[in-house]
Amino acid sequence: MNNGKPNWWSRPSSAPEAARIPAPPSSGDGDGDFPLPAPHPPTTPPAQAPEPAGTDLRAAGPAGAEARAAEAEAEAETTGTGTGTGPQAPEPVAAGSPDPAPSVVLTKGEPRDPAPEEVPHVQDQAPAPAPQAQPQTQAQPLHAPDEYRTPPYGEPGPWAPAPPVQRPPAPVPPHPHPQGPAPWTQYDPWGVGGPALPPPPAKKSRRGLAVAGALVFALITGVIGGGIGAYVERNGGLTTVELPQSDAKDTGRAPESVAGIAASALPGVVTLHVRGGGSSGTGTGFVLDTKGHILTNNHVVDGARSSADISVTFSSGETARAKLVGKDTGYDLAVVQVTGVSGLKPLPLGNSDGVRVGDPVVAIGAPFDLSNTVTSGIISAKERPITAGGEKGDGSDVSYVDALQTDAPINPGNSGGPLLDSKARVIGINSAIRAAGGSGGDGEGGGASQPGSIGLGFAIPINQGKRVAEELINTGKATHPVIGVSLDMQYSGDGARVGQKGKDGTASVTPGGPAAKAGLRPGDVITKVDGQRVHNGEELIVKIRAHRPGDRLELTLERDGKELTKTLTLGSSQGT
């Protein structure tokens, strides 16, 4: 109830139930919620249903009220609770007052439907106030009861049960055993105090375990995979690899190839080791004939004093002693001979006059004592006038070479080795290299240091080497072509000038010599030899020594501002 007005809860009800619900009591002041009168229950009561076990039904009205009061008193006496502690009996109804709303007391048992004139009554609720007197005459309803009626058009539905009364829970006594587990208690959101429940045990996260397992698996898989990958990379696979290979019998090479030239020439090339004069050196030579004559450079064997100081090693590894046959400082050539060696293979000699710039060449030697070393290149230039030696300071050890220039790598130790053409023929004797920052010279004796190759190598033409070798083998000495003049080596102009005085104050033009016969005079400046320009006295000597004694030369000279041409026949002088 709210301010004396009913609150309505409605739900569908069946037709018999609607008929049993009594009309709400009227307030009597005429301002109720519903002006229409409530319908009366049918005059003829329906047949009473059999009373189920455990159900106490009492008739409505004063007699029913008295009966209920008497029964309550008897019940109190039976239980021994008394009026003070037992359930209170309903108050008696005054005589002449209207009969209060019928009530039904339900006890344990099977449920049943109340009688039409009965209204369900909750025992715990306070008794409802007595309704005012109803008028004797009530109007009939305007229409038949609707079983689907809802307020305010019909009668109110059954009373909804009230929510349970919220009471603070009774305090829980302490556990008799403090060390034991806490007693179980019922959770009450409105409760206060009481012992706190122990926190639930932490559960291991299955998701965390799964993630950790996945990480461990990935780590192990990565390590195993990395190891397998490294093994495959190093070994080329998980199985043994066998690569295809050509037949070893395919050893043929073209004779004009570098390999063909080397295979043909190496048996005739030797390495020389010389000791003497407190020093030792290494050089190269090649076999001239089957008698054991070997041609090399003079500066290779210059320090030897006897045959015991010269050792020759062939490409096959065989070693023999060699004796010095002859040498010439001006040409930087020498001949040694070995005896008691069989199977010698002389190298064929070519013609250096037929060489052209750009022709391929192969050099064989023992650079830095690395025997049987083969390098290749081309002819870079011809008739390069070079001088080598000069360590003695008096010019007696200076050699003059009208050389072949090559870019085949030549290093200290290559001196005396052969320079071969495309047919494995000797066209030069490797003798000197140009050092970076130097003025030129021999690879072994051109200075205190032994520079390496910079692509500027020089070889004595084989035509000159052949003539000198023949003279050294036959006579032990070599002859030099001469013109019979003394040159002014201090002249700084272009060309070679005939000196005013010779050595030791003698005449600069030898009386009766080739130059005197051709009409040369002191002070003449020679500018050309057979049409080739010469720029200084050294170049003139180189051009003359490139010929044999007895050859005719045409000299172009300048005298008193005029250009003259003279022809002469070369003389001969004994070499040292």
C-alpha positions in Angstrom: 0.0 0.0 0.0 1.1 3.6 -0.8 -0.8 6.3 1.0 -3.8 4.1 1.3 -3.9 3.4 -2.4 -3.2 0.0 -3.9 -0.2 -0.7 -6.1 -1.0 -2.9 -9.0 0.9 -5.9 -10.3 -0.9 -7.7 -13.0 -0.5 -10.9 -14.8 -2.9 -13.0 -16.9 -5.2 -15.2 -14.8 -7.6 -17.9 -15.7 -11.3 -17.3 -15.6 -12.0 -19.2 -12.4 -9.2 -17.4 -10.5 -10.5 -14.1 -11.6 -13.9 -15.0 -10.3 -12.5 -15.8 -6.9 -10.7 -12.5 -6.4 -12.8 -10.2 -4.3 -13.3 -6.6 -5.0 -11.0 -4.2 -3.2 -12.6 -2.3 -0.3 -13.9 1.1 -0.9 -12.4 4.0 0.9 -15.9 5.4 1.5 -15.1 9.0 0.6 -16.1 8.5 -3.1 -12.7 9.5 -4.4 -11.2 6.0 -5.0 -9.0 5.1 -7.9 -11.7 3.3 -9.7 -15.3 4.7 -9.7 -16.7 1.6 -11.1 -17.9 -0.9 -8.5 -16.2 -4.3 -8.3 -18.1 -7.3 -9.5 -19.7 -9.5 -6.8 -18.6 -13.1 -6.7 -21.3 -15.6 -7.9 -24.1 -16.2 -5.4 -23.7 -19.9 -5.6 -20.4 -20.9 -4.3 -18.6 -23.5 -6.3 -18.0 -26.9 -5.1 -15.3 -27.2 -2.5 -12.3 -29.0 -3.6 -11.1 -31.7 -1.4 -8.8 -30.4 1.3 -5.2 -31.4 0.7 -3.1 -32.7 3.5 -1.4 -30.1 5.7 -3.8 -27.3 4.7 -5.9 -25.4 7.2 -8.9 -23.8 5.8 -11.2 -21.6 7.9 -14.5 -20.1 7.0 -14.8 -16.4 6.7 -16.8 -14.3 9.1 -17.1 -14.0 12.9 -17.4 -17.7 13.5 -14.3 -18.3 11.4 -12.4 -15.7 13.4 -13.4 -17.2 16.7 -12.4 -20.6 15.5 -9.0 -19.3 14.4 -8.4 -17.6 17.7 -9.2 -20.7 19.7 -7.0 -22.8 17.5 -4.1 -20.4 17.9 -4.3 -20.6 21.7 -4.4 -24.3 21.6 -1.4 -24.4 19.4 0.5 -22.1 21.7 -0.2 -24.3 24.7 0.9 -27.3 22.8 4.3 -25.8 21.8 4.9 -24.3 25.2 5.9 -21.0 23.7 3.2 -18.9 25.3 1.8 -15.7 24.1 5.0 -13.8 24.5 7.2 -15.9 22.2 4.9 -17.8 19.9 3.1 -16.5 16.9 0.5 -13.9 17.7 -3.1 -14.9 17.2 -5.2 -12.7 15.0 -7.2 -10.1 16.8 -10.9 -10.9 17.3 -13.3 -9.1 15.2 -15.8 -6.8 16.9 -19.4 -7.7 16.8 -21.4 -5.9 14.1 -18.3 -5.1 12.1 -17.9 -6.3 8.6 -16.1 -9.5 8.1 -12.5 -8.8 7.3 -10.8 -10.0 4.2 -10.6 -13.8 4.2 -7.2 -15.2 4.8 -5.6 -18.4 4.0 -2.8 -20.0 6.2 -0.7 -22.4 4.2 1.4 -25.0 5.8 3.7 -27.6 4.4 1.8 -29.8 2.1 0.7 -30.0 -1.4 -0.5 -26.7 -2.9 -4.1 -26.1 -3.8 -6.2 -23.4 -5.3 -8.0 -21.2 -2.7 -11.8 -21.0 -2.5 -13.5 -18.4 -4.6 -14.1 -16.2 -1.5 -10.6 -16.7 -0.1 -7.7 -14.4 -0.7 -4.1 -15.6 -0.3 -2.5 -14.1 2.8 1.1 -14.2 3.7 1.5 -15.1 7.3 4.4 -12.8 7.9 2.6 -9.7 6.8 0.8 -7.5 9.3 -3.0 -7.9 9.3 -4.8 -5.7 6.9 -7.0 -2.9 8.4 -10.7 -3.7 8.6 -12.5 -2.6 5.5 -15.4 -0.1 5.8 -18.9 -1.3 5.6 -20.0 -2.1 2.1 -23.4 -1.0 0.8 -26.1 -3.6 0.8 -26.8 -3.1 -2.8 -24.0 -3.3 -5.3 -24.3 -2.5 -9.0 -23.8 -5.2 -11.6 -20.7 -5.0 -13.7 -21.0 -3.4 -17.1 -19.5 -6.3 -18.9 -18.3 -9.9 -18.2 -14.9 -10.3 -16.6 -12.1 -10.4 -19.1 -9.5 -13.0 -18.3 -6.9 -10.8 -20.0 -7.9 -7.7 -18.1 -5.3 -5.3 -16.8 -5.8 -2.4 -14.4 -7.4 0.0 -14.3 -10.2 -1.7 -16.4 -10.4 -4.8 -14.4 -9.8 -6.1 -11.0 -6.3 -6.2 -9.5 -4.2 -9.2 -10.0 -2.9 -11.3 -7.2 -0.6 -9.6 -4.7 3.0 -10.0 -5.6 5.2 -11.3 -2.8 7.2 -8.7 -0.9 11.0 -8.8 -1.2 12.7 -10.5 1.7 13.7 -8.3 4.6 17.4 -7.5 4.7 18.9 -8.0 8.1 22.6 -7.7 9.0 24.1 -11.1 9.4 24.8 -12.4 12.9 28.5 -12.1 13.8 30.4 -15.3 13.2 32.2 -16.6 16.3 35.9 -17.0 16.0 37.2 -20.3 14.8 38.1 -22.5 17.7 41.4 -23.4 16.1 43.2 -20.2 15.0 45.8 -22.1 13.1 43.2 -24.0 11.1 41.5 -22.9 7.9 38.9 -20.2 8.1 35.2 -21.4 8.3 33.0 -21.1 5.3 30.7 -18.1 5.4 28.0 -16.8 3.2 28.9 -13.8 1.1 26.7 -10.8 2.0 27.3 -7.7 -0.1 25.6 -5.6 2.7 27.4 -7.3 5.5 30.1 -5.7 7.6 32.9 -7.1 9.6 33.6 -10.8 9.9 36.8 -12.6 9.0 38.2 -12.0 5.5 38.3 -15.0 3.2 41.8 -16.1 2.2 42.8 -15.2 -1.3 42.2 -17.9 -3.8 45.4 -19.8 -4.8 47.1 -18.3 -7.9 46.4 -20.4 -11.0 49.1 -20.9 -13.5 48.3 -19.3 -16.8 48.0 -21.9 -19.5 48.5 -19.1 -22.1 51.8 -18.1 -20.5 53.0 -21.7 -20.6 52.0 -22.0 -24.2 53.9 -18.8 -25.2 57.0 -20.0 -23.3 56.8 -23.4 -24.9 56.5 -21.8 -28.4 59.5 -19.5 -27.7 61.6 -22.5 -26.6 60.6 -24.5 -29.6 61.4 -21.6 -32.0 64.8 -21.1 -30.4 65.7 -24.8 -30.7 64.4 -24.9 -34.3 66.5 -21.8 -35.1 69.6 -23.3 -33.7 69.1 -26.6 -35.5 68.2 -24.8 -38.7 71.3 -22.5 -38.5 73.6 -25.4 -37.9 72.1 -27.3 -40.9 72.4 -24.2 -43.1 76.0 -23.6 -42.1 76.9 -27.2 -42.8 75.1 -27.0 -46.2 76.9 -23.8 -47.1 80.3 -25.1 -46.2 80.0 -28.5 -47.7 77.7 -27.7 -50.6 74.9 -30.0 -49.4 74.1 -32.9 -47.1 75.8 -35.4 -49.4 79.3 -35.7 -51.0 79.7 -33.4 -54.0 81.4 -34.7 -57.1 82.1 -32.1 -59.7 82.5 -32.9 -63.4 86.0 -32.8 -64.7 87.5 -33.1 -68.2 89.8 -35.9 -69.2 93.4 -35.4 -68.1 94.6 -36.7 -71.5 93.6 -33.3 -73.1 97.1 -31.8 -72.8 97.7 -30.6 -76.3 98.6 -26.9 -76.8 99.1 -25.0 -80.0 102.9 -24.6 -80.7 102.5 -20.8 -81.0 100.7 -20.4 -77.7 102.5 -19.3 -74.5 102.1 -22.8 -73.1 103.4 -24.4 -76.3 106.4 -22.0 -76.4 107.2 -22.7 -72.8 107.0 -26.4 -73.2 109.3 -26.3 -76.1 111.9 -23.9 -74.7 112.1 -24.8 -71.0 114.4 -27.9 -71.4 117.1 -25.6 -73.0 117.0 -22.9 -70.2 119.3 -23.1 -67.2 119.7 -21.3 -63.8 123.1 -20.2 -62.8 124.3 -19.7 -59.2 127.6 -17.8 -58.9 129.8 -17.3 -55.9 133.0 -15.3 -55.8 134.4 -12.0 -54.6 132.6 -12.2 -51.3 129.1 -12.2 -53.0 126.7 -14.5 -54.8 124.1 -14.0 -57.5 121.6 -15.8 -59.5 121.0 -15.5 -63.3 119.7 -17.3 -66.3 121.3 -18.7 -69.5 120.3 -21.0 -72.4 122.0 -23.8 -74.3 123.7 -22.8 -77.6 124.9 -26.3 -78.8 125.3 -29.9 -77.9 128.8 -29.3 -76.7 127.5 -27.6 -73.6 128.1 -23.9 -74.4 125.7 -21.6 -72.6 125.1 -17.9 -73.3 124.4 -15.5 -70.5 125.2 -11.9 -69.4 128.6 -10.8 -68.3 127.4 -9.2 -65.1 126.0 -12.7 -64.0 129.4 -14.4 -64.0 131.7 -11.4 -63.6 132.4 -12.3 -59.9 133.5 -15.9 -60.6 137.2 -16.6 -60.4 137.2 -20.3 -61.4 134.9 -23.1 -62.5 134.2 -24.1 -59.0 132.3 -20.8 -58.5 129.7 -21.4 -61.3 126.9 -24.0 -60.9 124.3 -24.7 -63.6 120.9 -26.2 -62.9 118.7 -27.5 -65.8 114.9 -27.5 -65.9 114.9 -31.2 -65.1 116.7 -30.5 -61.8 120.1 -31.9 -62.9 123.1 -29.8 -61.7 126.6 -29.5 -63.1 129.7 -27.3 -62.8 130.5 -24.9 -65.6 133.7 -23.1 -66.6 134.0 -19.6 -68.1 134.8 -19.6 -71.8 134.9 -15.9 -72.4 133.2 -12.6 -71.6 132.9 -9.0 -73.0 132.0 -6.0 -70.8 131.1 -3.7 -73.7 128.4 -6.1 -74.9 127.6 -7.5 -71.5 127.8 -11.1 -72.8 129.6 -14.2 -71.5 129.8 -17.9 -72.5 130.2 -20.8 -70.0 130.4 -24.5 -70.7 129.3 -27.7 -69.0 130.8 -31.1 -69.6 129.5 -34.7 -69.0 125.9 -33.7 -69.4 123.8 -35.7 -71.9 120.5 -34.9 -73.5 121.2 -31.2 -74.0 118.6 -29.3 -76.0 119.9 -26.2 -77.7 117.4 -23.4 -78.4 117.0 -22.3 -82.0 118.1 -18.7 -82.8 115.9 -16.2 -84.6 116.7 -13.0 -86.6 116.3 -9.8 -84.5 116.3 -7.7 -87.7 113.0 -9.2 -88.7 111.2 -8.3 -85.4 108.4 -5.8 -85.5 106.9 -3.7 -82.8 103.9 -5.5 -81.3 105.1 -9.0 -81.9 104.3 -11.3 -79.0 107.2 -12.5 -77.0 107.8 -14.9 -74.0 110.6 -14.4 -71.4 111.9 -17.3 -69.3 114.2 -16.9 -66.3 114.7 -17.2 -62.6 113.5 -13.9 -61.0 114.6 -13.8 -57.4 115.8 -17.4 -57.7 112.4 -18.7 -58.8 113.6 -20.9 -61.6 111.6 -21.7 -64.8 109.4 -18.6 -64.5 107.5 -17.8 -67.7 106.2 -14.4 -68.5 104.8 -13.0 -71.8 104.4 -9.6 -73.5 105.1 -7.9 -76.8 107.9 -6.0 -78.4 107.4 -2.4 -77.3 110.2 -0.8 -79.3 113.3 -1.5 -81.3 116.9 0.0 -81.3 116.6 1.6 -77.9 120.1 2.9 -77.1 120.8 2.0 -73.4 123.9 1.8 -71.2 124.3 -0.5 -68.2 126.9 -1.0 -65.6 129.3 1.8 -64.6 129.9 0.7 -61.0 133.6 1.0 -61.4 133.5 4.7 -62.2 136.1 4.6 -65.0 133.6 3.5 -67.7 135.4 0.2 -68.3 132.4 -1.8 -67.2 129.8 0.2 -69.1 127.9 -1.8 -71.8 126.3 -0.2 -74.8 123.2 -1.9 -76.2 121.0 -1.1 -79.1 118.2 -3.0 -77.3 114.8 -4.5 -78.0 112.2 -3.1 -75.5 109.5 -5.4 -74.1 106.8 -5.2 -71.5 107.1 -8.8 -70.6 107.9 -8.8 -66.8 111.7 -9.0 -66.3 113.1 -8.9 -62.7 116.5 -9.5 -61.1 117.4 -13.0 -61.9 116.0 -12.9 -65.5 119.3 -11.5 -66.8 120.8 -13.8 -69.4 117.6 -15.6 -70.1 116.0 -15.9 -73.6 113.4 -13.7 -75.1 111.4 -15.9 -77.5 109.2 -15.2 -80.5 106.0 -17.0 -81.4 107.9 -19.9 -82.9 110.0 -20.4 -79.7 113.1 -18.9 -81.4 115.5 -16.8 -79.4 115.4 -13.1 -80.6 117.1 -11.5 -77.6 119.0 -11.9 -74.4 117.3 -10.2 -71.4 119.8 -7.9 -69.8 118.3 -4.7 -68.2 115.2 -3.1 -66.7 114.2 0.5 -66.2 113.8 1.3 -62.5 111.2 3.8 -61.3 113.0 7.0 -60.4 116.3 5.8 -61.8 118.2 6.5 -65.0 118.2 3.0 -66.2 120.6 0.0 -65.8 120.8 -3.6 -65.2 118.4 -5.5 -63.0 121.1 -6.9 -60.7 124.0 -4.4 -60.9 122.2 -1.2 -61.7 122.5 0.1 -58.1 122.4 -0.8 -54.5 118.8 -1.8 -54.6 117.2 -4.4 -56.8 114.0 -2.8 -58.3 111.2 -4.8 -59.7 109.6 -4.7 -63.1 107.6 -1.7 -64.2 107.0 -3.0 -67.7 110.2 -1.6 -69.2 112.6 -4.5 -70.0 115.5 -4.5 -72.5 117.1 -7.3 -74.3 120.3 -7.5 -76.4 119.3 -8.4 -80.0 120.3 -12.0 -80.9 122.1 -10.9 -84.1 124.6 -9.1 -81.9 124.6 -11.8 -79.3 125.3 -14.5 -81.9 128.4 -12.7 -83.3 129.8 -12.0 -79.9 129.2 -15.6 -78.7 130.9 -17.1 -81.7 134.0 -14.9 -81.1 134.0 -15.7 -77.4 133.8 -19.5 -78.2 136.4 -19.4 -81.0 138.9 -16.9 -79.6 137.9 -16.1 -76.0 137.6 -12.4 -77.0 135.1 -10.2 -78.9 135.9 -7.4 -81.3 134.2 -4.0 -81.4 133.5 -2.0 -84.5 135.1 1.5 -84.3 135.3 4.7 -86.4 138.6 6.0 -84.9 137.5 9.2 -83.0 137.4 10.4 -79.4 134.1 12.0 -78.5 133.4 14.9 -76.2 131.1 13.2 -73.6 130.5 16.6 -71.9 128.9 18.1 -75.0 125.3 19.2 -74.1 124.0 20.0 -77.5 122.1 17.8 -79.9 124.3 15.2 -81.5 127.8 13.7 -80.8 130.7 16.1 -81.1 134.3 15.0 -82.0 136.6 16.2 -79.2 139.5 18.7 -79.7 141.9 16.4 -77.9 142.0 12.7 -77.3 142.8 10.7 -74.2 146.2 11.5 -72.7 146.5 14.5 -75.1 146.5 12.5 -78.2 144.7 13.5 -81.4 140.9 13.2 -81.3 140.9 11.7 -84.8 143.1 8.6 -85.1 145.5 9.1 -88.0 144.8 6.5 -90.8 141.6 5.4 -89.1 138.1 5.1 -90.7 137.1 8.6 -89.6 140.4 10.2 -90.9 139.9 8.4 -94.2 136.3 9.7 -94.5 137.5 13.3 -93.8 136.1 13.9 -90.3 137.7 16.8 -88.3 137.8 17.8 -84.5 134.7 19.8 -83.6 132.4 18.1 -86.2 129.0 17.2 -84.7 127.6 13.9 -86.0 123.7 14.0 -86.0 122.7 10.8 -87.9 124.0 7.3 -88.6 122.5 5.6 -91.7 119.7 8.2 -91.5 118.8 7.5 -87.7 119.0 10.5 -85.4 121.5 10.5 -82.6 121.3 12.9 -79.7 124.6 12.3 -77.7 127.8 10.4 -77.7 126.4 7.3 -76.0 123.8 6.8 -78.7 126.5 7.1 -81.4 128.5 4.3 -79.7 125.4 2.1 -79.4 124.6 2.6 -83.1 128.1 1.8 -84.2 128.4 -1.4 -82.0 125.2 -2.7 -83.4 127.2 -3.4 -86.6 130.1 -5.7 -87.3 133.6 -4.6 -88.1 133.9 -3.9 -91.8 130.3 -2.7 -92.3 129.9 0.6 -94.2 128.1 3.5 -92.5 126.8 6.8 -93.8 127.3 9.7 -91.3 125.5 13.0 -91.4 127.4 15.9 -89.6 127.4 19.6 -89.1 130.6 21.8 -89.7 130.6 25.6 -89.4 126.8 25.7 -89.8 126.8 23.4 -92.8 125.4 19.9 -93.0 127.8 17.3 -94.6 127.5 13.5 -95.4 130.4 11.2 -95.0 130.7 7.4 -95.7 133.2 5.1 -93.9 134.1 1.5 -93.3 134.1 0.4 -89.7 137.3 -0.8 -88.1 137.9 -3.3 -85.3 139.2 -3.2 -81.8 139.8 -5.8 -79.2 137.2 -6.0 -76.5 137.9 -6.5 -72.7 
